[in-house]
Amino acid sequence: MSSPSGFREIASRELGNEYSRIFLKLLSEGFAILRSAGMSTFEDPQEALDRSRAIRRDAVERMPELLEEFARAAGENGAVVLWARDARHACDQIVGLARERGVRFVAKGKSMITEEIGLNRALEESGVEVFETDLGEFVTQTMGLPPFHLVGPAINIPPDKIGEAFFAKGVIREPDSDPVRLGKAVRAHLREKFRALDMGVVGVNMAIASTGTLVNVENEGNIRMIKSSPRTLVAVMSIEKVVPTLEDALHLLRVLCRNCTGQKMSGYVTFDSGPAGRGEKDGPEELFVVIVDNKRSAIYQDPLARQVLRCIRCGACLNTCPVYARIGGYPYGGVYSGPMGAVLSPLLHGIERTSDLFRACTLCGACRQVCPAGIDHPELIRVFRQREVEAGAQAAPGAQGAAERAALGVLGLCASHPAAWMAAVRSARLACAVLGEGGYVRKSPFGLSGWFSSRDLPAVAARTFREWWKGRDAAKGGRGPGGGPT
């Protein structure tokens, strides 16, 4: 299972990546325009958002019963439903299916849950070759990179670098950096695989409980090829993908696409209810649906954290996040990046292992504002920070707790006594003058050097605000800024 690590080091490196920085700036600015244009095509954009949020809230609250309903309907349609308690269990079941059928290679559609559980590695370790068929995923697989963005996993990689990787791996016969020719080369390379495909693996955007239908959204057509070509199809979904009805799914699709790429609808949307029927030429002979828990049941038991399961993976929060817009997806260390990664990864991997993710957040609330699923990312992040502090105090009740209490006591004393506050300000000004380098504070003997290394704090302030205001007041002869009495 993928795990976030090295956030600070990778973020520092990515801050110096000029190519990615240019792309991220264009992404955040362009997305706002595309999303606004897309949402404006609704008769009432706010009502459309309110409805999608209500659908996801209801679906998550009713998730246990909806999953049972989906499994029953899917079984009646001819699909075989397999339940997986964790990543290893899911991989073992899929690898077992491949071995039983003597599968030599598998073609995969873009799927975040299969990346989360580490399915590619599990298949390859069992001797089954795996081919990603989404263009961006094919690039990242070839180059050994994690996804940079939910929608465009390799959208930040220059064409010349892609060409070098393709040439080294034999995808193209001679070096090339033309994006169109590179895309055609991948298409030709994968078409040969589709012709001899025994088993395909896809993710699931939505699973409709009332009909047992699987919904997939894409813009390239590769998932549709995977669904129609092989004898055996495996669809992998996490438990929160279920929605009550076809009507609910259709509305969520309209909102998903507009928040994802600004489109009214993606290029390809497929609805599949079971394997191919008698007389049908396209479609698999057998369909397996693997429903993965992987700690989500535990998340569901937490009334506050449960809202994370509403996410529809549109990527809107990434595209509006000021932190993601500076560092991109690599620092998040795995499948989920941006605000969605900051609230989901701590629940999957543990708060103590992911504190850098949620402590990097500015709590600006942009993600909450655009989220079509109604997730309150800032509130969750605030709670994660609180829980981390509480866990730290319990683990080391002596030193850490005493130090925090002492610091807060001093702050409270200064805040409630003007004379103490001014004395503290004068002391801080003196300390800044001593610690300053090049006009700014860059280091601290109190463990705050990391904080100062990324913030511009002047080493010497000419005057405090109080001093400036007092001088301004005196210059006006005792009259306030508006000319009236103070």
C-alpha positions as CSV (number, residue, x, y, z in Angstrom):
1,M,0.0,0.0,0.0
2,S,1.4,3.4,-0.9
3,S,2.5,5.6,2.0
4,P,3.3,9.3,2.2
5,S,6.8,10.2,3.4
6,G,9.4,12.8,3.0
7,F,6.9,15.7,2.5
8,R,9.3,18.5,3.6
9,E,12.3,17.4,1.6
10,I,10.3,16.8,-1.6
11,A,8.3,20.0,-1.2
12,S,11.5,22.0,-0.9
13,R,12.8,20.4,-4.0
14,E,9.6,21.0,-6.0
15,L,9.6,24.7,-5.0
16,G,12.7,25.0,-7.2
17,N,11.1,23.1,-10.1
18,E,10.4,26.0,-12.5
19,Y,8.7,23.9,-15.1
20,S,6.1,22.5,-12.6
21,R,5.7,26.0,-11.0
22,I,4.7,27.4,-14.4
23,F,2.2,24.6,-15.0
24,L,0.7,24.9,-11.5
25,K,0.1,28.6,-11.9
26,L,-1.7,28.0,-15.2
27,L,-3.6,25.2,-13.7
28,S,-5.0,27.2,-10.8
29,E,-5.9,30.2,-12.9
30,G,-7.3,28.1,-15.8
31,F,-9.3,25.8,-13.7
32,A,-11.2,28.6,-12.0
33,I,-12.3,29.8,-15.5
34,L,-13.2,26.3,-16.7
35,R,-15.1,25.4,-13.6
36,S,-17.0,28.7,-13.5
37,A,-17.9,28.3,-17.1
38,G,-19.0,24.7,-16.6
39,M,-21.1,25.3,-13.5
40,S,-22.7,28.3,-15.1
41,T,-24.5,26.0,-17.6
42,F,-26.7,24.7,-14.7
43,E,-29.9,26.6,-14.4
44,D,-29.1,27.1,-10.8
45,P,-25.4,26.3,-10.0
46,Q,-25.8,26.6,-6.2
47,E,-28.8,24.3,-6.3
48,A,-26.8,21.7,-8.3
49,L,-24.0,21.8,-5.7
50,D,-26.5,21.6,-2.8
51,R,-28.1,18.5,-4.4
52,S,-24.8,16.7,-5.1
53,R,-23.7,17.4,-1.5
54,A,-27.0,16.0,-0.2
55,I,-26.7,12.9,-2.4
56,R,-23.2,12.1,-1.1
57,R,-24.1,12.9,2.5
58,D,-27.1,10.5,2.2
59,A,-25.1,7.8,0.4
60,V,-22.4,7.7,3.0
61,E,-24.9,7.7,5.9
62,R,-26.7,4.7,4.3
63,M,-23.5,3.1,3.0
64,P,-23.9,-0.4,4.7
65,E,-27.4,-1.0,3.4
66,L,-26.5,0.4,0.0
67,L,-23.5,-1.9,-0.3
68,E,-25.7,-4.9,0.4
69,E,-28.3,-3.7,-2.1
70,F,-25.6,-3.2,-4.8
71,A,-24.0,-6.6,-4.1
72,R,-27.4,-8.3,-4.4
73,A,-28.3,-6.5,-7.7
74,A,-24.8,-7.0,-9.2
75,G,-25.1,-10.7,-8.4
76,E,-28.5,-10.9,-10.1
77,N,-26.9,-9.3,-13.2
78,G,-24.3,-12.1,-13.4
79,A,-21.3,-10.4,-11.7
80,V,-19.3,-12.1,-8.9
81,V,-18.9,-9.8,-5.9
82,L,-15.7,-10.3,-3.8
83,W,-15.2,-8.5,-0.5
84,A,-11.7,-7.4,0.6
85,R,-10.9,-6.3,4.1
86,D,-7.6,-4.7,3.3
87,A,-5.0,-4.1,0.6
88,R,-3.3,-7.4,0.9
89,H,-6.6,-9.3,0.8
90,A,-7.7,-7.4,-2.3
91,C,-4.4,-8.1,-4.1
92,D,-4.4,-11.7,-3.2
93,Q,-7.9,-12.2,-4.6
94,I,-7.0,-10.5,-7.9
95,V,-3.7,-12.3,-8.2
96,G,-5.5,-15.5,-7.6
97,L,-8.0,-14.8,-10.4
98,A,-5.1,-14.1,-12.8
99,R,-3.2,-17.3,-11.8
100,E,-6.3,-19.5,-12.1
101,R,-6.8,-18.3,-15.7
102,G,-3.1,-18.5,-16.7
103,V,-3.0,-14.7,-17.4
104,R,0.3,-13.5,-18.7
105,F,-0.4,-9.8,-18.7
106,V,-3.1,-7.4,-17.5
107,A,-4.3,-4.1,-19.0
108,K,-5.4,-1.5,-16.4
109,G,-7.5,1.6,-16.5
110,K,-6.7,4.6,-14.3
111,S,-7.7,3.7,-10.8
112,M,-6.7,5.4,-7.5
113,I,-7.9,2.4,-5.4
114,T,-5.6,0.0,-7.3
115,E,-2.7,2.4,-6.7
116,E,-3.6,2.7,-3.0
117,I,-3.5,-1.1,-2.5
118,G,-0.4,-1.6,-4.6
119,L,-2.0,-3.9,-7.1
120,N,0.6,-3.4,-9.9
121,R,3.4,-4.6,-7.7
122,A,1.4,-7.6,-6.4
123,L,0.7,-8.7,-9.9
124,E,4.2,-8.2,-11.2
125,E,5.7,-10.1,-8.2
126,S,3.4,-13.0,-9.1
127,G,4.7,-13.0,-12.7
128,V,1.9,-11.1,-14.4
129,E,2.9,-8.1,-16.5
130,V,0.9,-5.0,-16.0
131,F,0.2,-2.2,-18.6
132,E,-1.4,1.1,-17.6
133,T,-3.6,2.2,-20.5
134,D,-4.3,5.8,-19.5
135,L,-1.7,8.0,-21.3
136,G,-0.7,9.8,-18.1
137,E,-0.5,6.6,-16.1
138,F,1.4,4.9,-18.8
139,V,4.0,7.8,-18.7
140,T,4.3,7.6,-14.9
141,Q,4.6,3.8,-15.0
142,T,7.3,4.0,-17.6
143,M,9.2,6.6,-15.7
144,G,8.6,5.1,-12.2
145,L,6.9,8.2,-10.9
146,P,3.9,8.7,-8.6
147,P,0.9,10.7,-10.1
148,F,1.4,14.4,-10.1
149,H,-2.3,15.3,-10.4
150,L,-5.6,13.3,-10.0
151,V,-6.7,14.1,-13.6
152,G,-3.4,14.4,-15.3
153,P,-0.9,12.1,-13.6
154,A,2.0,13.2,-15.9
155,I,0.8,16.6,-17.0
156,N,3.9,18.3,-15.5
157,I,6.5,16.2,-17.3
158,P,8.2,17.9,-20.3
159,P,7.7,16.0,-23.6
160,D,11.4,15.6,-24.1
161,K,11.7,13.7,-20.8
162,I,8.8,11.5,-21.8
163,G,10.5,10.8,-25.2
164,E,13.7,9.8,-23.5
165,A,11.9,7.4,-21.2
166,F,9.9,5.9,-24.1
167,F,13.0,5.4,-26.1
168,A,14.8,3.8,-23.2
169,K,11.9,1.4,-22.7
170,G,11.5,0.5,-26.4
171,V,8.1,2.2,-26.8
172,I,9.6,4.3,-29.7
173,R,12.5,3.3,-31.9
174,E,14.2,6.7,-32.0
175,P,14.3,9.7,-29.7
176,D,11.3,12.0,-30.2
177,S,9.8,14.9,-28.2
178,D,6.7,15.7,-30.3
179,P,3.6,15.2,-28.1
180,V,1.4,14.0,-30.9
181,R,3.8,11.4,-32.2
182,L,4.5,10.2,-28.6
183,G,0.7,9.8,-28.1
184,K,0.3,7.8,-31.3
185,A,3.3,5.6,-30.3
186,V,1.6,4.7,-27.0
187,R,-1.7,4.0,-28.8
188,A,0.0,1.7,-31.3
189,H,1.9,0.0,-28.4
190,L,-1.2,-0.7,-26.4
191,R,-3.4,-1.8,-29.3
192,E,-1.3,-4.9,-29.7
193,K,-2.0,-5.7,-26.0
194,F,-5.7,-5.2,-26.4
195,R,-5.8,-7.8,-29.2
196,A,-4.5,-10.5,-27.0
197,L,-5.9,-9.4,-23.7
198,D,-7.2,-12.1,-21.4
199,M,-7.8,-10.0,-18.3
200,G,-8.5,-6.3,-17.7
201,V,-8.7,-4.3,-14.5
202,V,-10.6,-1.1,-14.1
203,G,-11.6,1.2,-11.2
204,V,-15.1,2.4,-10.5
205,N,-16.3,6.0,-10.4
206,M,-19.7,5.1,-9.0
207,A,-21.6,1.9,-8.2
208,I,-25.4,2.2,-8.4
209,A,-27.1,0.2,-5.6
210,S,-30.6,-0.1,-7.1
211,T,-29.4,-1.6,-10.4
212,G,-25.9,-3.1,-9.6
213,T,-24.4,-0.9,-12.3
214,L,-20.8,0.2,-12.6
215,V,-20.0,3.7,-13.9
216,N,-16.7,4.8,-15.4
217,V,-15.8,8.3,-16.6
218,E,-12.8,8.9,-19.0
219,N,-11.7,11.1,-21.9
220,E,-9.5,8.6,-23.8
221,G,-11.6,5.5,-24.4
222,N,-9.0,3.1,-23.0
223,I,-11.3,1.9,-20.2
224,R,-14.0,1.1,-22.7
225,M,-11.4,-1.0,-24.6
226,I,-10.6,-2.8,-21.4
227,K,-14.2,-3.5,-20.7
228,S,-14.9,-4.9,-24.2
229,S,-11.7,-6.8,-25.1
230,P,-10.9,-9.4,-22.4
231,R,-12.6,-12.6,-21.4
232,T,-12.3,-11.6,-17.7
233,L,-12.9,-8.2,-16.3
234,V,-12.1,-7.2,-12.7
235,A,-13.6,-3.9,-11.4
236,V,-12.1,-2.7,-8.2
237,M,-14.0,-0.2,-6.0
238,S,-13.7,1.2,-2.4
239,I,-16.8,0.9,-0.3
240,E,-17.7,4.6,-0.5
241,K,-18.3,4.5,-4.3
242,V,-21.9,3.3,-3.9
243,V,-24.8,5.7,-4.7
244,P,-28.5,5.0,-4.3
245,T,-30.1,5.4,-7.7
246,L,-29.4,5.9,-11.4
247,E,-30.9,9.4,-11.1
248,D,-28.4,10.2,-8.3
249,A,-25.5,8.9,-10.4
250,L,-26.5,11.0,-13.4
251,H,-26.6,14.2,-11.4
252,L,-23.3,13.5,-9.8
253,L,-21.8,12.8,-13.2
254,R,-22.9,16.3,-14.4
255,V,-21.3,17.9,-11.3
256,L,-18.2,15.7,-11.4
257,C,-17.2,16.5,-14.9
258,R,-17.7,20.2,-14.5
259,N,-15.6,20.3,-11.3
260,C,-13.0,18.0,-12.9
261,T,-12.3,19.5,-16.3
262,G,-15.0,22.1,-16.9
263,Q,-16.7,19.7,-19.3
264,K,-20.5,19.2,-19.3
265,M,-19.7,15.5,-19.7
266,S,-16.5,13.5,-20.3
267,G,-15.7,12.0,-23.7
268,Y,-16.6,8.5,-22.6
269,V,-19.1,7.4,-19.8
270,T,-19.9,3.7,-19.6
271,F,-22.6,2.0,-17.6
272,D,-22.1,-1.8,-17.2
273,S,-24.5,-4.2,-15.4
274,G,-22.9,-7.6,-15.5
275,P,-20.9,-9.5,-18.1
276,A,-21.9,-9.8,-21.7
277,G,-25.2,-11.4,-22.3
278,R,-26.1,-14.1,-24.7
279,G,-25.7,-12.9,-28.3
280,E,-23.7,-9.8,-27.3
281,K,-20.4,-9.4,-29.2
282,D,-18.7,-7.0,-26.8
283,G,-18.0,-7.3,-23.1
284,P,-16.4,-9.8,-20.8
285,E,-17.5,-13.4,-20.3
286,E,-17.1,-13.0,-16.6
287,L,-17.1,-9.9,-14.4
288,F,-15.7,-9.8,-10.9
289,V,-16.3,-6.8,-8.6
290,V,-13.8,-6.4,-5.8
291,I,-15.2,-4.2,-3.0
292,V,-12.3,-2.9,-0.9
293,D,-12.6,-1.7,2.7
294,N,-9.0,-1.0,3.6
295,K,-9.7,0.9,6.9
296,R,-12.8,2.7,5.6
297,S,-15.1,0.9,8.0
298,A,-13.1,2.3,10.8
299,I,-13.3,5.8,9.2
300,Y,-17.1,5.3,9.0
301,Q,-17.3,4.7,12.7
302,D,-15.9,8.2,13.4
303,P,-18.9,10.6,13.0
304,L,-16.6,13.5,12.0
305,A,-14.1,11.7,9.8
306,R,-17.0,9.9,8.0
307,Q,-17.5,12.9,5.7
308,V,-14.1,12.1,4.0
309,L,-15.9,9.1,2.3
310,R,-18.1,11.5,0.4
311,C,-15.3,12.5,-2.0
312,I,-16.0,11.9,-5.7
313,R,-12.4,12.4,-6.8
314,C,-13.1,15.4,-9.0
315,G,-9.8,17.2,-8.1
316,A,-11.5,20.6,-7.5
317,C,-9.8,20.9,-4.1
318,L,-6.4,20.4,-5.7
319,N,-7.0,23.0,-8.3
320,T,-7.9,25.7,-5.8
321,C,-5.4,24.9,-3.0
322,P,-2.6,27.5,-2.6
323,V,-0.3,24.9,-1.1
324,Y,-0.8,22.4,-3.9
325,A,-0.4,25.3,-6.4
326,R,3.2,25.8,-5.1
327,I,4.4,22.2,-4.6
328,G,2.3,19.9,-6.8
329,G,1.4,16.3,-6.0
330,Y,4.8,14.6,-5.4
331,P,5.4,15.8,-1.8
332,Y,2.2,14.1,-0.7
333,G,3.9,10.8,-1.3
334,G,1.4,8.6,-3.0
335,V,-2.0,8.4,-4.6
336,Y,-3.9,11.2,-2.8
337,S,-2.6,14.8,-2.9
338,G,-3.8,18.3,-2.1
339,P,-6.6,18.8,0.4
340,M,-8.1,15.4,-0.3
341,G,-4.7,13.8,0.6
342,A,-4.4,15.9,3.7
343,V,-7.7,14.6,5.1
344,L,-7.7,11.0,3.7
345,S,-4.0,9.9,4.1
346,P,-4.0,10.6,7.9
347,L,-7.0,8.2,8.3
348,L,-5.3,5.5,6.1
349,H,-1.8,5.8,7.4
350,G,-2.1,7.3,10.9
351,I,-2.0,10.9,12.1
352,E,1.5,10.5,13.6
353,R,3.0,9.5,10.2
354,T,1.3,12.2,8.1
355,S,1.4,15.4,10.2
356,D,3.4,17.3,7.6
357,L,0.5,16.9,5.2
358,F,-2.2,18.5,7.3
359,R,0.2,21.0,9.0
360,A,1.1,22.4,5.6
361,C,-2.5,23.6,5.2
362,T,-3.2,27.3,5.5
363,L,-6.9,26.7,6.5
364,C,-8.0,29.2,3.8
365,G,-11.2,27.3,3.1
366,A,-11.0,27.3,-0.7
367,C,-11.3,23.5,-0.8
368,R,-14.4,23.5,1.3
369,Q,-16.0,26.2,-0.9
370,V,-15.6,24.3,-4.2
371,C,-16.1,20.7,-2.9
372,P,-19.2,19.3,-4.7
373,A,-19.4,16.6,-2.0
374,G,-19.6,18.9,0.9
375,I,-16.5,17.9,2.7
376,D,-15.2,20.4,5.4
377,H,-11.5,19.9,4.9
378,P,-10.4,22.8,7.2
379,E,-12.4,21.5,10.1
380,L,-11.0,18.0,9.7
381,I,-7.5,19.3,9.5
382,R,-8.0,21.4,12.6
383,V,-9.2,18.2,14.4
384,F,-6.2,16.2,13.2
385,R,-3.9,18.8,14.6
386,Q,-5.7,18.7,17.9
387,R,-5.6,14.9,18.0
388,E,-1.9,15.0,17.3
389,V,-1.2,17.4,20.1
390,E,-3.4,15.3,22.5
391,A,-1.6,12.1,21.4
392,G,1.8,13.7,22.0
393,A,0.8,14.9,25.4
394,Q,-0.3,11.4,26.4
395,A,2.9,9.8,25.0
396,A,5.1,12.3,26.8
397,P,3.1,14.0,29.5
398,G,6.1,15.4,31.2
399,A,8.4,17.5,29.1
400,Q,6.2,18.3,26.1
401,G,3.1,19.0,28.2
402,A,5.0,21.1,30.7
403,A,6.7,23.1,28.0
404,E,3.4,23.9,26.2
405,R,1.7,24.9,29.4
406,A,4.6,27.2,30.3
407,A,4.6,28.8,26.9
408,L,0.9,29.3,26.9
409,G,1.1,30.7,30.4
410,V,3.6,33.3,29.4
411,L,1.5,34.2,26.3
412,G,-1.6,34.6,28.5
413,L,0.3,36.8,31.0
414,C,1.6,39.1,28.2
415,A,-1.7,39.3,26.4
416,S,-3.6,40.4,29.6
417,H,-1.0,42.9,30.9
418,P,0.0,45.8,28.5
419,A,3.3,46.4,30.3
420,A,4.3,42.8,30.1
421,W,3.3,42.7,26.4
422,M,5.5,45.8,25.6
423,A,8.4,44.3,27.5
424,A,8.1,41.0,25.5
425,V,7.9,43.0,22.3
426,R,11.1,44.9,23.2
427,S,12.8,41.6,24.0
428,A,11.7,40.0,20.8
429,R,13.0,43.0,18.8
430,L,16.4,42.6,20.5
431,A,16.4,38.9,19.8
432,C,15.5,39.5,16.1
433,A,18.4,41.9,15.7
434,V,20.8,39.4,17.2
435,L,19.5,36.5,15.1
436,G,19.1,38.4,11.8
437,E,21.0,37.6,8.6
438,G,20.7,39.9,5.6
439,G,17.9,41.9,7.2
440,Y,15.8,38.8,8.0
441,V,15.6,36.2,10.8
442,R,16.7,32.9,9.3
443,K,17.5,30.8,12.4
444,S,16.4,30.3,16.0
445,P,17.8,28.6,19.0
446,F,14.3,27.5,20.1
447,G,13.6,24.9,17.4
448,L,11.9,27.4,15.1
449,S,14.5,27.5,12.4
450,G,12.2,25.6,10.0
451,W,9.5,28.1,10.5
452,F,11.8,31.1,9.9
453,S,13.5,29.5,6.8
454,S,10.3,29.9,4.8
455,R,9.0,33.2,6.2
456,D,10.4,36.7,5.8
457,L,10.5,38.2,9.3
458,P,12.5,41.5,9.3
459,A,15.4,41.3,11.7
460,V,14.7,44.8,13.1
461,A,11.3,46.5,12.9
462,A,11.5,50.3,12.9
463,R,8.4,50.6,15.1
464,T,5.7,48.5,16.5
465,F,2.1,49.1,15.4
466,R,1.3,50.6,18.7
467,E,4.3,53.0,18.5
468,W,3.3,53.9,14.9
469,W,-0.3,54.6,15.9
470,K,0.7,56.6,19.0
471,G,3.0,58.8,16.8
472,R,0.3,59.2,14.2
473,D,-2.2,60.2,16.9
474,A,0.2,62.7,18.3
475,A,0.9,64.2,14.9
476,K,-2.9,64.8,14.5
477,G,-3.1,66.7,17.7
478,G,-5.0,64.0,19.6
479,R,-7.5,63.4,16.7
480,G,-8.1,59.9,15.2
481,P,-7.5,58.9,11.6
482,G,-10.9,60.1,10.5
483,G,-10.4,63.6,12.0
484,G,-12.7,62.9,15.0
485,P,-11.9,62.7,18.7
486,T,-10.0,59.7,19.8
